[in-house]
Each structure stands twice: as structure tokens, then as C-alpha cells.
């Protein structure tokens, strides 16, 4: 009887642990509903592209997207394992950006959460990363 009770307790603990460990979080609604090209990390907007003072770049061979201000002081780069093409597509990506103390970067599994023409909103819902970044295919 003791053995059954302890096994039941262990199973209940495992079920609760697995249920609480949602592997990914849904995309940030303000990121997805917006039209801005931006980098958002853990709920905080790091950079928003301004067409008057920023430049965009795209290298199809390396699947790399770049956005930077005219002085190259503020920037973010995204390198993807595949070229984004449709909502639901999953890919590995590395996002690197300038910060006051140097550079920061995150790597993870990203999903195309929104697509409009040649602009794609990529989202990584990993609990530790929670990163959204918008990329544009320049033609």
C-alpha cells in the first residue's frame, strides 16, 4: 500500500512538472499586431526601424538580415537556417544586436508568426529567450 501511494505521489509530481513546463510561449500580441520592423526581447522593444534614419540589408546567400541606424551605433542582425516564406515555418536563427555594453545575442528555434508580402515576423517562444524580430527580404 505504501508503495502504491508513493508511486502515485511521484506520478502526480511528474504530471504537474510536465504541465508547468510549457516549452514555448505564444507570440507577443503587440509584436504580432504591429507593422513595425523591430527587435523585441523578453517583452521589451530593443530597436524599431525608422526608414528616415535606419538602413535595411539582406544577404540571400547567407540568409542574413540586417537593420542599423545611419551611424551604425544601433543595429540588429538575424541569421536564419532557411529563408522565411510562410506562416508556421520553423527555423533555427541567431539574433545579434548592439547594446550599451557591447553585443548580445540569442539562438533558438523561431517560427514565422506573421507574413506580409516580403516582411516576416519571427518569434521564439522559449521561456528563457522570448524574442520577436521582423525581417525583410529586399528584392
C-alpha positions as CSV (number, residue, x, y, z in Angstrom):
1,X,0.0,0.0,0.0
2,X,2.8,2.4,0.9
3,X,4.5,1.6,-2.4
4,X,1.3,2.4,-4.4
5,X,0.9,5.7,-2.5
6,X,4.5,6.7,-3.1
7,X,4.3,5.8,-6.8
8,X,1.0,7.8,-7.1
9,X,2.7,10.8,-5.5
10,X,5.7,10.5,-7.8
11,X,3.4,10.3,-10.9
12,X,1.4,13.3,-9.8
13,X,4.5,15.3,-9.2
14,X,5.8,14.4,-12.7
15,X,2.5,15.3,-14.3
16,X,2.4,18.7,-12.6
17,X,6.0,19.3,-13.6
18,X,5.5,18.5,-17.2
19,X,2.3,20.5,-17.3
20,X,4.0,23.6,-15.9
21,X,6.9,23.3,-18.3
22,X,5.3,24.7,-21.4
23,X,8.1,24.6,-23.9
24,X,7.1,27.7,-25.8
25,X,5.0,30.7,-25.2
26,X,2.6,32.2,-27.7
27,X,3.9,35.2,-29.7
28,X,3.7,38.6,-28.0
29,X,0.4,40.1,-29.3
30,X,1.7,43.7,-29.6
31,X,4.6,42.4,-31.7
32,X,2.4,40.4,-34.0
33,X,-0.3,43.1,-34.3
34,X,2.2,45.8,-35.1
35,X,3.5,46.8,-38.5
36,X,7.0,47.9,-37.4
37,X,10.2,46.3,-38.2
38,X,11.6,45.7,-34.8
39,X,13.5,43.6,-32.3
40,X,11.7,42.7,-29.1
41,X,13.3,40.6,-26.3
42,X,11.5,39.4,-23.2
43,X,8.6,41.9,-23.7
44,X,10.9,44.9,-24.2
45,X,11.4,46.7,-27.6
46,X,15.1,46.9,-28.2
47,X,15.0,48.6,-31.6
48,X,12.4,49.8,-34.0
49,X,13.4,50.5,-37.6
50,X,12.9,54.1,-38.7
51,X,13.1,54.5,-42.5
52,X,14.4,58.1,-42.2
53,X,17.4,57.2,-40.1
54,X,17.9,53.4,-40.5
55,X,19.0,51.1,-43.3
56,X,18.0,47.6,-44.1
57,X,20.2,44.9,-45.6
58,X,19.6,41.3,-46.8
59,X,22.1,38.7,-48.0
60,X,20.2,35.8,-49.6
61,X,23.3,33.6,-49.8
62,X,23.9,33.7,-46.0
63,X,20.2,34.1,-45.2
64,X,21.2,37.2,-43.1
65,X,19.0,40.2,-42.4
66,X,20.4,43.5,-41.1
67,X,19.0,46.7,-39.7
68,X,21.1,49.6,-38.5
69,X,21.0,53.3,-37.8
70,X,22.9,55.5,-40.2
71,X,25.8,55.9,-37.7
72,X,26.0,52.0,-37.3
73,X,25.8,52.6,-33.5
74,X,22.5,50.7,-33.1
75,X,21.8,47.6,-35.1
76,X,20.5,44.1,-35.1
77,X,21.4,41.1,-37.4
78,X,19.4,37.9,-37.9
79,X,20.9,34.8,-39.5
80,X,18.4,32.1,-40.3
81,X,18.8,28.4,-41.3
82,X,16.2,29.0,-44.0
83,X,14.7,31.9,-45.9
84,X,11.3,32.8,-44.3
85,X,8.4,32.1,-46.7
86,X,5.2,31.3,-44.9
87,X,3.4,31.5,-41.6
88,X,4.1,28.4,-39.4
89,X,7.5,27.8,-40.9
90,X,10.1,26.9,-38.3
91,X,13.8,27.5,-38.5
92,X,16.9,28.0,-36.4
93,X,18.1,31.6,-36.1
94,X,20.6,33.7,-34.3
95,X,19.8,37.3,-33.5
96,X,22.6,39.6,-32.5
97,X,22.3,43.3,-31.5
98,X,24.3,46.2,-30.2
99,X,23.8,47.1,-26.6
100,X,25.3,49.7,-24.3
101,X,27.8,47.2,-23.0
102,X,28.8,45.6,-26.3
103,X,26.7,43.0,-28.2
104,X,24.2,40.5,-27.1
105,X,22.7,37.5,-29.0
106,X,20.2,34.7,-28.7
107,X,20.0,31.5,-30.7
108,X,16.9,29.4,-30.9
109,X,14.0,27.8,-32.8
110,X,12.0,30.6,-34.4
111,X,8.6,30.4,-36.2
112,X,7.2,32.7,-38.8
113,X,4.3,34.1,-36.8
114,X,3.1,36.6,-39.4
115,X,3.9,37.3,-43.0
116,X,3.0,40.3,-45.2
117,X,4.5,40.5,-48.7
118,X,8.3,40.2,-48.2
119,X,8.2,41.0,-44.4
120,X,8.2,38.3,-41.8
121,X,7.7,38.4,-38.0
122,X,9.8,35.7,-36.4
123,X,9.0,34.5,-32.9
124,X,11.0,32.3,-30.5
125,X,8.7,31.5,-27.5
126,X,11.3,29.7,-25.4
127,X,10.7,30.8,-21.8
128,X,14.3,32.0,-21.5
129,X,14.5,33.7,-24.8
130,X,11.1,35.1,-25.8
131,X,12.4,37.0,-28.8
132,X,10.5,38.6,-31.7
133,X,12.2,40.0,-34.7
134,X,10.9,41.4,-38.0
135,X,12.9,40.7,-41.2
136,X,12.5,41.9,-44.8
137,X,13.5,40.2,-48.0
138,X,14.8,43.0,-50.2
139,X,14.4,42.4,-53.9
